[in-house]
Amino acid sequence: MRQIGINMGAMRGLSNEDYSKRVKELGFDTVFTGVAKTWTDQCRLADIFAANGLTYETLHAPFGHINDIWLDTEGGEKMLEELMFSVGACHAAGAPILVVHLSSGLKPPSITDIGRGRFETLVEHAAQKGVTIAFENQRKLANISWAFENFEDCDNVGFCWDCGHEACFTLGREYMPLFGKKLVCTHIHDNTAEFNADLHLIPFDGNIDFTRFAEHIRKSGYTGPLTLEVISGNSNYYGGVAIDDYLQKAADAVKKLRTMVDGE
């Protein structure tokens, strides 16, 4: 049976140990996190997950100033350093995939030679560490199209499909027909399909067509985990909902998706 996953910290109020135990009890197999401050902290998380029978599927690289990667500035060099550190964190913690953004916002910088070179340095370093770089869809098709063309022959470059981003950032555009064969991980969440309404709701609480989602997964041939990236902070949807009830709802939703995809 296909594995299912969830981000750590979807709802606050539990320690990492208790959260891990609870999501495992609910049937989740994998988890992902952001990058910790130190590799030692990253490995402590990995130990907690392993102790609870969870696989550390991916790390999400920092992206707070990702647009700097394209600029000939100290900020650009700092962004590359953060991404390189993140590759090391993946390697140390045994997480095989690093999810990376290529840009942010509506008006990111143009693709530049210095930015290309930095990403080439990142991908080469990741290959040396046995880490796959999964580029995630944001608002700009040009950036991710460049990446998959430029790294076409790199075995350690893949696609992280964020169906929520697709629905609210690039209305009417479908990424899976373009890059589905490169899919290595998923970020699954729902929203109202209104521009910029990146709500990270539990699937089936918004307006995304998850029948179409399931069709895309089947056509791609992807057999990896179906992984949620949900956040409980929207009080209009989850205000007053208990932690256990929220996590149960999330587990039920992704199990329903698994049945829709695999018919099991």
C-alpha positions as CSV (number, residue, x, y, z in Angstrom):
1,M,0.0,0.0,0.0
2,R,1.3,3.5,-0.9
3,Q,2.7,5.4,2.0
4,I,1.1,8.6,3.4
5,G,3.0,11.6,5.0
6,I,2.4,14.8,6.8
7,N,4.5,17.9,7.7
8,M,5.6,18.3,11.3
9,G,3.8,21.0,13.2
10,A,0.6,21.0,11.2
11,M,-1.0,21.9,14.6
12,R,0.9,23.3,17.5
13,G,0.7,22.0,21.1
14,L,2.5,18.7,21.0
15,S,6.2,18.0,21.5
16,N,8.0,16.4,18.6
17,E,7.9,13.1,20.4
18,D,4.2,13.2,21.0
19,Y,3.4,14.5,17.6
20,S,5.4,11.8,15.9
21,K,3.7,9.1,18.1
22,R,0.3,10.5,17.3
23,V,0.7,10.7,13.5
24,K,2.1,7.2,13.4
25,E,-0.9,5.9,15.4
26,L,-3.1,7.5,12.7
27,G,-1.4,5.6,10.0
28,F,1.1,8.1,8.6
29,D,4.4,6.6,7.4
30,T,6.5,9.6,6.6
31,V,7.1,13.2,7.8
32,F,8.9,16.3,6.6
33,T,10.3,19.4,8.3
34,G,12.2,22.5,7.6
35,V,15.9,22.7,8.1
36,A,17.1,22.9,11.8
37,K,19.7,25.4,13.0
38,T,22.3,22.7,13.4
39,W,22.9,19.3,11.8
40,T,22.9,17.9,15.4
41,D,19.4,19.2,15.9
42,Q,18.4,17.7,12.6
43,C,19.7,14.3,13.6
44,R,17.9,14.5,16.9
45,L,14.6,14.9,14.9
46,A,15.6,11.9,12.7
47,D,16.1,9.8,15.9
48,I,12.7,10.8,17.2
49,F,11.0,9.8,13.9
50,A,12.9,6.5,13.6
51,A,12.0,5.6,17.2
52,N,8.3,6.0,16.2
53,G,8.6,4.1,13.0
54,L,8.4,7.2,10.7
55,T,10.6,7.8,7.6
56,Y,12.1,11.2,7.2
57,E,11.0,11.8,3.7
58,T,12.2,15.4,2.9
59,L,13.5,18.6,4.3
60,H,12.2,21.9,3.1
61,A,15.0,24.3,2.3
62,P,14.8,28.0,3.6
63,F,13.3,30.4,1.1
64,G,12.8,33.7,2.9
65,H,15.1,35.5,0.5
66,I,15.3,33.0,-2.3
67,N,15.1,35.7,-4.9
68,D,18.6,36.8,-3.9
69,I,20.0,33.6,-5.5
70,W,19.7,35.4,-8.9
71,L,21.5,38.5,-7.8
72,D,25.2,39.4,-7.7
73,T,25.0,40.4,-4.0
74,E,26.1,39.2,-0.6
75,G,22.5,38.1,-0.1
76,G,22.8,35.8,-3.1
77,E,25.9,34.2,-1.7
78,K,24.2,33.8,1.7
79,M,21.2,32.1,0.1
80,L,23.5,29.6,-1.6
81,E,25.3,29.0,1.7
82,E,21.9,28.3,3.3
83,L,21.0,25.8,0.6
84,M,24.3,24.1,0.7
85,F,23.9,23.8,4.5
86,S,20.5,22.3,3.9
87,V,22.0,19.6,1.7
88,G,24.3,18.7,4.5
89,A,21.4,18.5,6.9
90,C,19.6,16.1,4.6
91,H,22.7,13.9,4.4
92,A,23.3,14.0,8.2
93,A,19.7,13.2,9.0
94,G,19.2,10.5,6.3
95,A,16.5,12.5,4.5
96,P,17.0,11.8,0.8
97,I,15.2,14.8,-0.7
98,L,15.6,18.6,-0.3
99,V,12.7,20.7,-1.5
100,V,13.8,24.0,-3.0
101,H,12.0,27.1,-4.3
102,L,13.4,28.9,-7.3
103,S,11.7,32.2,-6.7
104,S,9.2,34.0,-4.6
105,G,6.5,36.6,-5.2
106,L,4.9,38.1,-8.3
107,K,7.9,39.9,-9.6
108,P,11.1,37.9,-8.9
109,P,14.4,38.8,-10.6
110,S,15.0,37.5,-14.1
111,I,17.0,34.3,-14.5
112,T,20.7,35.3,-14.5
113,D,24.0,33.6,-15.2
114,I,25.1,34.0,-11.6
115,G,21.9,32.3,-10.4
116,R,22.3,29.5,-12.9
117,G,25.8,28.9,-11.6
118,R,24.7,28.8,-8.0
119,F,22.0,26.2,-8.7
120,E,24.5,24.2,-10.7
121,T,26.8,24.3,-7.6
122,L,24.0,23.2,-5.4
123,V,22.9,20.3,-7.6
124,E,26.5,19.1,-7.9
125,H,27.0,19.2,-4.2
126,A,23.8,17.4,-3.6
127,A,24.8,14.6,-6.0
128,Q,28.0,14.2,-4.0
129,K,26.0,13.8,-0.8
130,G,23.4,11.4,-2.3
131,V,20.6,14.0,-2.0
132,T,17.9,14.8,-4.6
133,I,16.9,18.4,-5.2
134,A,13.2,18.6,-5.7
135,F,12.2,22.0,-7.3
136,E,8.7,23.1,-6.2
137,N,6.2,25.0,-8.3
138,Q,5.6,28.6,-7.2
139,R,4.3,31.5,-9.3
140,K,6.7,31.5,-12.2
141,L,6.8,28.8,-14.9
142,A,10.0,30.1,-16.5
143,N,12.1,29.3,-13.5
144,I,11.1,25.7,-13.0
145,S,11.1,25.1,-16.8
146,W,14.7,26.4,-16.9
147,A,15.6,24.1,-14.0
148,F,14.3,20.9,-15.6
149,E,15.8,21.8,-19.0
150,N,19.2,22.7,-17.5
151,F,19.3,19.6,-15.2
152,E,17.6,17.2,-17.6
153,D,20.5,14.7,-17.4
154,C,20.9,14.9,-13.6
155,D,19.5,11.9,-11.8
156,N,19.3,13.8,-8.5
157,V,16.9,16.5,-9.7
158,G,13.1,16.0,-9.5
159,F,9.8,17.8,-9.1
160,C,7.9,18.6,-5.9
161,W,4.3,19.1,-6.9
162,D,2.4,21.5,-4.7
163,C,-1.2,21.2,-5.8
164,G,-2.2,24.1,-3.5
165,H,0.3,26.5,-5.0
166,E,-0.9,25.5,-8.4
167,A,-4.5,26.2,-7.5
168,C,-4.0,29.7,-6.0
169,F,-0.7,31.0,-7.6
170,T,-1.1,30.0,-11.2
171,L,-4.8,29.7,-11.8
172,G,-5.6,27.6,-14.9
173,R,-2.1,26.2,-15.3
174,E,-1.4,22.5,-14.7
175,Y,2.2,21.5,-13.8
176,M,1.8,17.7,-13.8
177,P,1.4,17.3,-17.6
178,L,4.6,19.2,-18.0
179,F,6.8,17.8,-15.2
180,G,4.8,14.8,-13.8
181,K,7.4,12.3,-15.0
182,K,10.0,14.0,-12.8
183,L,7.8,13.8,-9.6
184,V,9.6,12.7,-6.5
185,C,7.5,14.1,-3.7
186,T,4.2,16.0,-3.1
187,H,2.9,18.9,-1.0
188,I,-0.8,18.3,-0.8
189,H,-3.3,20.9,0.7
190,D,-6.5,22.7,-0.3
191,N,-7.6,26.2,-0.7
192,T,-10.4,28.3,-2.3
193,A,-8.7,28.4,-5.7
194,E,-8.6,32.2,-5.4
195,F,-5.5,34.1,-6.4
196,N,-2.9,34.2,-3.6
197,A,-5.2,32.4,-1.1
198,D,-2.5,29.9,0.0
199,L,-4.5,28.6,2.9
200,H,-2.9,25.1,3.4
201,L,-6.3,23.5,4.3
202,I,-6.9,19.8,4.7
203,P,-7.9,18.3,1.4
204,F,-11.7,18.5,0.7
205,D,-12.1,21.6,2.9
206,G,-11.6,23.9,-0.1
207,N,-12.3,24.0,-3.8
208,I,-9.4,22.0,-5.4
209,D,-10.5,19.2,-7.8
210,F,-9.0,16.2,-6.1
211,T,-10.4,13.8,-8.7
212,R,-8.2,15.6,-11.2
213,F,-5.4,15.4,-8.7
214,A,-5.7,11.7,-8.6
215,E,-5.7,11.4,-12.4
216,H,-2.5,13.4,-12.5
217,I,-0.8,11.1,-10.0
218,R,-1.9,8.0,-11.8
219,K,-0.8,9.2,-15.2
220,S,2.6,10.2,-13.9
221,G,3.5,6.7,-12.6
222,Y,4.6,8.1,-9.3
223,T,4.5,5.5,-6.6
224,G,5.9,7.5,-3.6
225,P,4.2,8.9,-0.6
226,L,1.2,11.2,-0.7
227,T,2.3,13.9,1.7
228,L,0.2,16.6,3.2
229,E,1.5,20.2,3.9
230,V,-1.4,21.4,6.0
231,I,-1.6,24.2,8.6
232,S,-4.3,24.6,11.2
233,G,-3.8,28.3,11.8
234,N,-6.8,29.4,9.8
235,S,-9.4,30.0,12.6
236,N,-12.2,30.3,10.0
237,Y,-11.8,26.6,9.3
238,Y,-10.2,25.1,12.4
239,G,-10.7,27.5,15.3
240,G,-11.4,25.6,18.4
241,V,-10.7,22.2,16.8
242,A,-8.8,19.8,19.2
243,I,-5.4,18.6,18.1
244,D,-6.5,15.0,17.9
245,D,-9.6,15.8,15.9
246,Y,-7.5,17.9,13.5
247,L,-4.9,15.2,12.9
248,Q,-7.6,12.6,12.6
249,K,-9.3,14.7,9.9
250,A,-6.1,15.1,8.0
251,A,-5.4,11.3,8.2
252,D,-8.9,10.5,6.9
253,A,-8.5,13.0,4.0
254,V,-5.1,11.7,2.8
255,K,-6.3,8.1,3.1
256,K,-9.3,9.0,1.0
257,L,-6.9,10.5,-1.6
258,R,-4.9,7.3,-1.6
259,T,-8.0,5.3,-2.4
260,M,-8.9,7.7,-5.2
261,V,-5.3,7.4,-6.6
262,D,-4.7,3.7,-6.2
263,G,-8.2,2.2,-5.8
264,E,-7.2,0.4,-2.6
